[in-house]
Amino acid sequence: MNIDGVTNGIVIDHIAAGRSMEIYHYLKLEKLDSCVAIIKNVRSTKYGKKDIIKIDEIIDVDLDVLGYLDPHITVNIVRDGKVMKKMNLEPPRELKNILKCKNPRCITTTEQEIDQIFRLVNEETCSYRCVYCEALAKGGD
Amino acid sequence: MRHFIDIADLTKEEIEGLITLAEDIMRHPDGYAQICRGKKLATLFFEPSTRTRLSFEAAMLDLGGAVLGFSQADSSSVAKGESVSDTIRTVCYYADIIAIRHPKEGAPLLASQRSSVPVINAGDGGHNHPTQTLADLLTIHREKGRLGNLTIGLCGDLKFGRTVHSLITAMSCYEGVKFILISPEELRLPGYVRHGVLAGKNVEWVETRDLECALPELDILYMTRVQKERFFNEADYIRLKDSFILDQDKLKNTKPDLSILHPLPRVNEISVKVDDDPRACYFKQVEYGKFIRMALIMMLLEVQK
């Protein structure tokens, strides 16, 4: 199967196989007018199978969201057909307004306009806790 | 300006400094009787309390300060739907320091983010109750003369028992402390304390369902109430409420210098016949609670003798 290369845009590579649609929605790519390709189950020497998203436009990608969803992802910025920048991600220390606390006893469930803040507590498991009630939110869940 | 939201907000040295100050206040109360003159403490209690609120108010009055506030959410604008943020922004204009109790976990942290005066967490849901922990630490220090090298049994509701979580955090800083966690399966210590605090500090701990087997080993027994207000389902509360009852029979095989603590209020978990036993320390905890809160208020208001 052939898909055109990106001339000026972004390639999100090494997405765990099957998770590209989730990332597509988290990054709100459905709102873009430009060409977006989702390639699933690509053969990978490193991971066996992977997904790739190609975006034919240079946009601001929320690296915190990607780092939280899957820290193995790499983001390539392409200009004039060449990879100008390759970014390896890591789980962000803090997530602001990306997750919502599910603990019904947490103050965030009743207080209006409070930021939902989660802090990384375990890098290996990519685990986050709500700063207010310490309820656990697992990375990638 | 500092707040006191979590016991971890204080270093081990600062906690020991508060204990020393509280003991000095106990010995020389007259020397502190006017030290907070002209200062006001607001007690914002969105949830019922006897000891904690009165203890804070007595503490401020004994320091020569004044108190204002409310003792239930119904008697404040919260009943009209006012947020915690707006309540705090308002109270800052009237008081020099705030003590807040709220049923929602994290409410005192939010209050501290919105406040221009020091905020003290006087209990947030089943999460934390750090000033009770200061009272517990002062009690242990006065009863045992040390905070390290102790085997501490924590019994009852370890899931929602906020005083248990704060006490474990504080005591796990000391050498030679071992915890025996005694609870029904449904009320086990939450994972964030087991893995985040106990495992992180490499503290020795075991879990059991058997109070009587654990008793002979203990230097401290910390009993807790199964809290009706933390259950969404009353049937679960009824099934678990009498899981552990301490009576004179069970106390036959303990160390003679065992200290029995309880943050109070109690319901059935300690028989009233135990109250006169010299090992019972829970009413001394109430007394010490006022003195350690006096020390804390002085520290946060940066008032010195």
Interface residues (C-beta under 8 A of the other chain):
Chain A: N103 P104 R105 C106 I107 T108 T109 T110 E111 Q112 I114 V121 R129 C130 V131 Y132 C133 E134 L136
Chain B: S83 V84 S85 H102 P103 K104 E105 G106 A107 L109 L110 D124 G125 G126 H127 G191 Y192 G196 F232
